Amino acid sequence: MDLFADLSIEFWHWWILACLMLVLEMVLPGIIFLWLSVAAAAVGFVVLLVPDISVELQLIAFGVFSVLSFVIGRRFFRPGISGANEQDVSSASSSLVGKTTVLTEKTTNGRVRQSVYGSSWILKSEEDLAKGQKVRVCGIEGSTLLIEAVKADAPS
C-alpha cells in the first residue's frame, strides 16, 4: 500500500511552504520556522533539479535539511548572545570608580546598602564608617562597590 502513489509535489509547492514558514517566523516567537523555511526552499531546489524524485525522498530530504539547517543555524546564530562583551556591559558601573559620595547610614561590619548616582549598591569598606562620612569608590566586586574614606585634607 503506497500512501503517496497519487500525490505529486512540485518544486513550487516547497517554495510556497518556505514562504508560509517565513510568515510563521514573523508572527510567532522563536527561530524554528526560519530553519524549516530554509529546508523547504532547499528541497524545492532539489525537486527543481531532479523533477522525478519520489514524495517519500522529498520528505526524507526535508527532514535531513531541517536538521542540518537547524544545527548550522544554531552554530552561527545563537539566541541570547549579543555582540556585547563583558567589558561593554560593565562600563556603566566601572565609571563609578573614583567618584565620591556621602554615606547616608553608618556601615555595619564594613557594609551598607545605599543609592549611589541613582542606583542601589552594597558599599563595602575595610573599616566601619560613620554616617555622613565622605567616601570614594575604589573598585567593584560584582554588585558591590568597594569604598574608602576620603580624608579631610585629601582632594576629591
Phi, psi and omega per residue, in radians:
M1 nan 2.017 -3.108
D2 -1.799 1.954 -3.084
L3 -1.179 -0.557 -3.037
F4 -1.876 0.404 -3.065
A5 -1.106 -0.729 -3.082
D6 -1.655 -0.011 -3.085
L7 -1.553 2.305 3.102
S8 -2.196 2.081 3.124
I9 -1.970 2.142 3.141
E10 -1.626 2.939 -3.121
F11 -1.071 -0.652 -3.096
W12 -1.214 -0.396 3.033
H13 -1.087 -0.737 3.139
W14 -1.168 -0.640 3.139
W15 -1.226 -0.613 3.041
I16 -1.137 -0.731 3.085
L17 -1.065 -0.692 3.113
A18 -1.095 -0.729 3.108
C19 -1.141 -0.726 3.097
L20 -1.091 -0.674 3.096
M21 -1.133 -0.649 3.087
L22 -1.142 -0.668 3.082
V23 -1.121 -0.763 3.083
L24 -1.065 -0.653 3.119
E25 -1.092 -0.657 3.136
M26 -1.273 -0.541 -3.065
V27 -1.513 -0.692 -3.053
L28 -1.785 2.583 3.133
P29 -1.267 2.752 3.134
G30 1.841 -3.141 -3.087
I31 -2.218 0.242 -3.066
I32 -1.167 -0.804 -3.043
F33 -1.188 -0.407 3.072
L34 -1.079 -0.795 -3.111
W35 -1.227 -0.602 3.069
L36 -1.184 -0.612 3.087
S37 -1.133 -0.754 3.095
V38 -1.057 -0.748 -3.141
A39 -1.131 -0.746 3.135
A40 -1.120 -0.699 3.112
A41 -1.132 -0.698 3.126
A42 -1.115 -0.739 3.096
V43 -1.117 -0.645 3.080
G44 -1.044 -0.707 3.087
F45 -1.168 -0.666 3.111
V46 -1.110 -0.777 -3.141
V47 -1.173 -0.559 3.076
L48 -1.132 -0.701 -3.139
L49 -1.340 -0.639 -3.126
V50 -2.179 1.466 -3.003
P51 -1.170 -0.407 -3.072
D52 -1.637 0.341 3.116
I53 -1.245 2.458 -3.080
S54 -1.266 2.768 -3.140
V55 -1.104 -0.653 3.125
E56 -1.058 -0.787 3.115
L57 -1.166 -0.582 3.075
Q58 -1.109 -0.761 3.135
L59 -1.165 -0.676 3.085
I60 -1.135 -0.751 3.109
A61 -1.087 -0.680 3.102
F62 -1.083 -0.738 3.097
G63 -1.100 -0.793 -3.134
V64 -1.143 -0.813 3.119
F65 -1.117 -0.593 3.103
S66 -1.092 -0.831 3.133
V67 -1.124 -0.780 3.139
L68 -1.084 -0.800 -3.124
S69 -1.164 -0.618 3.106
F70 -1.156 -0.809 -3.131
V71 -1.124 -0.805 3.140
I72 -1.166 -0.725 3.121
G73 -1.103 -0.725 3.115
R74 -1.144 -0.534 -3.138
R75 -1.180 -0.642 -3.069
F76 -1.741 -0.456 -3.090
F77 -2.188 1.319 -3.136
R78 -1.368 2.234 3.103
P79 -1.204 2.513 3.115
G80 1.500 -0.097 3.128
I81 -1.825 2.090 3.089
S82 -1.833 3.103 3.134
G83 -1.374 -0.097 -3.100
A84 -1.332 2.404 3.055
N85 -1.787 3.053 -3.053
E86 -1.066 -0.607 -3.135
Q87 -1.147 -0.679 3.111
D88 -1.134 -0.741 -3.084
V89 -1.172 -0.695 -3.072
S90 -1.481 -0.013 -3.061
S91 -1.117 -0.567 3.133
A92 -1.153 -0.786 -3.141
S93 -1.293 -0.590 -3.137
S94 -1.211 -0.304 3.077
S95 -1.232 -0.224 3.108
L96 -1.356 -0.336 -3.132
V97 -1.086 2.232 -3.119
G98 1.690 -0.278 3.132
K99 -1.326 2.704 3.116
T100 -2.020 2.690 3.075
T101 -2.638 2.990 3.116
V102 -1.977 2.327 -3.138
L103 -1.192 2.302 3.097
T104 -1.612 -0.235 3.087
E105 -2.423 2.754 3.054
K106 -1.342 2.650 3.125
T107 -1.427 2.517 3.069
T108 -2.054 2.121 -3.037
N109 0.975 0.575 3.092
G110 1.375 0.188 -3.085
R111 -2.271 2.596 3.029
V112 -2.795 2.567 3.047
R113 -1.723 2.316 -3.063
Q114 -2.715 2.685 3.044
S115 -1.423 2.227 3.104
V116 -2.192 2.018 -3.137
Y117 0.896 0.743 3.028
G118 1.576 -0.053 3.118
S119 -2.166 2.530 -3.138
S120 -1.449 2.256 -3.095
W121 -2.345 2.716 2.901
I122 -1.599 2.187 3.104
L123 -1.753 2.372 -3.080
K124 -2.273 2.260 3.085
S125 -2.266 2.884 -3.139
E126 -1.364 -0.281 -3.126
E127 -2.363 2.805 3.053
D128 -1.276 2.378 -3.111
L129 -2.117 2.622 -3.083
A130 -1.464 2.751 3.031
K131 -1.064 2.412 -3.134
G132 1.564 -0.099 3.134
Q133 -1.228 2.332 3.063
K134 -1.411 2.263 -3.104
V135 -2.243 2.753 3.107
R136 -2.076 2.395 3.058
V137 -1.346 2.110 -3.105
C138 -1.951 -0.069 3.119
G139 3.130 3.069 -3.129
I140 -2.376 2.343 3.004
E141 -2.177 1.692 -3.114
G142 1.127 -2.004 3.129
S143 -1.832 0.388 3.133
T144 -2.033 2.298 3.057
L145 -1.621 2.222 3.074
L146 -1.500 2.224 -3.061
I147 -2.164 2.798 3.030
E148 -2.436 2.601 -3.127
A149 -1.193 2.467 3.073
V150 -1.660 2.151 3.119
K151 -1.253 2.632 -3.089
A152 -1.055 -0.588 -3.105
D153 -1.585 -0.078 -3.127
A154 -1.467 2.473 3.088
P155 -1.227 2.633 -3.112
S156 -1.349 nan nan
